[in-house]
Amino acid sequence: QVQLVESGGGLVQPGGSLRLSCAASGSIFSIKAMGWYRQAPGQQRELVANITSGGSTYYGDSVKGRFTISRDNAKNTVCLQMNSLELEDTAVYYCNAAIATMNFQSLEVWGQGTLVTVSS
């Protein structure tokens, strides 16, 4: 079994900052890409940012220059530092990872989601 556990969501005012964290645990051999998606009410889930095991990053256009993704390969964790938050960033944020398990399975794993609310 492999699972992702997120933390760090909450309520923040426009212009504020939050840091999301996600830790992977279980029978993990290696983790390829790790990333964050978000889903706002009535909207489709969208990719916010991801990062490969080698450190290459991708950001969605709406968060470039405001969000920073990072990971610790030794701890199997990924973080999303969110600055200059806007009302439109309000959503449930999901951690995602492509994981190779000890018994040679390739899995795409999702966290349970953490709510980020940007409101004045």
C-alpha positions in Angstrom: 0.0 0.0 0.0 1.1 3.5 -0.8 -0.5 6.7 0.3 0.0 10.4 0.1 -0.9 12.7 3.1 -1.3 16.4 2.6 -1.2 19.2 5.1 -1.1 23.0 5.1 -4.3 24.2 3.7 -6.5 26.8 5.3 -7.9 30.3 5.0 -5.8 33.2 3.9 -6.4 36.8 2.8 -5.6 37.9 -0.8 -1.9 38.6 -1.2 -1.0 36.2 1.6 1.0 33.0 1.6 0.5 29.3 2.4 2.7 26.3 2.2 1.3 22.9 1.3 3.2 19.7 2.1 2.7 16.1 1.0 4.4 13.0 2.3 4.4 9.6 0.5 4.6 6.4 2.5 4.3 2.7 2.1 6.1 0.2 -0.1 7.9 2.7 -2.3 10.9 1.8 -4.5 11.0 5.1 -6.3 9.0 8.2 -7.1 9.1 9.7 -10.6 7.1 12.9 -10.8 5.3 14.5 -7.9 2.9 17.3 -8.3 -0.1 19.4 -7.2 -3.5 19.6 -8.9 -6.4 21.7 -7.8 -10.2 21.7 -8.3 -12.4 24.7 -7.7 -16.2 24.3 -7.3 -17.8 23.6 -10.6 -14.4 23.4 -12.4 -12.3 20.6 -13.8 -9.2 19.5 -11.9 -6.1 21.2 -13.3 -2.4 20.8 -12.9 -0.8 23.5 -10.8 2.8 22.3 -10.8 4.9 19.2 -10.9 8.5 18.2 -10.4 10.5 15.2 -11.6 13.0 13.2 -9.5 15.7 15.2 -11.2 14.2 18.5 -10.2 12.7 19.7 -13.5 9.6 21.7 -12.8 6.4 22.7 -14.6 4.0 25.4 -13.6 0.5 26.2 -14.9 0.3 29.7 -16.4 -1.9 31.0 -13.7 0.6 30.4 -10.9 3.9 31.1 -12.6 6.0 33.5 -10.6 3.8 33.1 -7.5 4.0 29.4 -6.6 7.2 27.3 -6.1 7.3 23.5 -6.0 10.1 21.6 -4.3 10.7 18.0 -3.2 12.9 16.0 -0.9 13.7 12.7 -2.6 15.2 11.3 0.6 12.0 12.0 2.6 9.5 11.3 -0.3 7.9 14.7 0.2 6.8 17.5 -2.0 5.9 21.1 -1.0 4.1 23.9 -2.7 4.9 27.4 -1.6 2.1 29.7 -2.6 2.7 33.4 -2.5 0.6 36.4 -3.6 -2.5 34.3 -3.3 -5.6 35.5 -5.3 -9.3 34.8 -4.9 -9.1 32.5 -7.9 -6.6 30.2 -6.1 -9.4 29.0 -3.9 -9.8 25.3 -4.5 -9.1 21.8 -3.1 -5.5 21.0 -3.7 -4.5 17.4 -4.4 -1.1 15.9 -4.2 -0.2 13.4 -7.0 2.7 11.1 -7.5 3.9 8.5 -10.0 5.3 5.7 -7.8 7.1 2.4 -8.5 6.5 0.0 -5.7 8.7 -2.6 -4.1 6.7 -5.3 -5.9 7.3 -3.7 -9.3 3.9 -2.0 -9.7 3.6 1.4 -11.3 1.0 3.5 -9.6 -0.5 6.9 -9.9 -1.5 7.9 -6.3 -3.6 10.8 -5.1 -3.9 12.4 -1.8 -7.1 13.1 0.0 -7.0 16.8 -0.8 -6.6 19.9 1.3 -8.8 23.0 1.0 -7.3 26.4 0.3 -9.6 29.4 0.7 -8.5 32.9 -0.3 -10.9 35.4 1.1 -11.0 38.9 2.6 
